[in-house]
Amino acid sequence: MKYYIIAGEASGDVHASNLIRGLYAQDPACDVRFWGGDAMAAAGGTKVQDYRETAVMGLVEVMGSLRKILGRMAFCKRDLVAWKPDAVILVDYPSFNLRIARFAKAQGFKVYWYIAPKVWAHKAWRVKNLQRDVDVLYSIFPFELAWFRCHGIEPRYFGNPLIDRIGRTEIKPVGQGKSIALLAGSRAFELKFLMPRFVALEHLLDADPRTAGYRLVVACAPSLTEEAYRKYLPEGSRIELVSGRTYDVLHQADAAVISSGTASLEAALLGTPQVVCYGGSPVSYLVSKVTVHVPYISLANLVLDRAIFPELIQGQASPERIKTELERLLFDEGVRARLADDYEELKNRLGGPGASDRTARDIYEETARL
């Protein structure tokens, strides 16, 4: 059978690569054509477009690249019609894939969506598009199931692929000694909010004999250069920058300060105690308060439906408050023990290893019935 897969960012590239391996295990003679990156290329198939050439963030950037984006979309539609796949598999990336889903469905292709977009948090109107244009929606979080069912979609859940990704990653040490991981995010506004706070936190930690000996290690996101982080560091700062080794940095850390997002869930699955911070400009914060409707900003807290670690949002994310929360995570054995138990419960809720293979088997069996 022929599978046409579209992923539009780094995380989707990795998850889709494991899905491709699962498809080949089910259907060794299958033909895979994809939009993605190096991870998908390593898994096999024919790469049509590298996701790094099409990924654009932010309203200004999107408007400036609108002609290119529309051109890529038109090319994708032509390529689909010419290749005639048995199944179109869309991996997250809703800004692009929702439009492709509508086109593919209208052309009579079977449409699968792997890693359901977070419409339960914002842009809930998109659920109508998913209901209309997607044949099978695969969720990776158990709390999403009831929400989608209430909106007329019966999703399928086979676990979370992050467990597979982490399980297949070789962890190596990063330097020596006790350390605190600092993850400022992967977008410019996140760095602008958190990096100055990390610098202020450095001074507070250095002034305290209990924390002065901890290394401070920023795990740089793969989508940004080290220079994007370094420009916030004053001369003489002892904050270290490490690129391409986020799991290594998190696994070795005694605690972490993390911008909300997938990295927070990854830290939980690696067993790292953490405090999550998030903020932006006052205008952006007010907009998010109106448009985002979730009880927590961290995926681990959402999965367990309780705050297993602190979330400091906007004004709460002061260097002093971050230091206080870090001290609890570093020195209160009761807090660390409870968090370890919560992390085990989280792993069980997320379905254990094999999510990618189970999803691939379901896609193969569903397509084979056609």
Secondary structure by P-SEA (a helix, b strand, c coil): cbbbbbbccaaaaaaaaaaaaaaaaacccbbbbbcccaaaaaacccccccccccccccaaaaaaaaaaaaaaaaaaaaaaaaacccbbbbccccccaaaaaaaaaaaccbbbbccccccccccccaaaaaaccccbbbbccccaaaaaaaacccccccccaaaaaaaabbbbbccccbbbbbbccccaaaaaccaaaaaaaaaaaaaccccccbbbbbbcccccccccccccccccccbbbbcccaaaaaaacccccccccaaaaaaaaacccbbbbbcccaaaaaaaaaccccccccaaaaaaccccbbbbccccccaaaaaaaaaaacccaaaaaaaaaaaaaaaaaaccccaaaaaaaaaaaaaaac
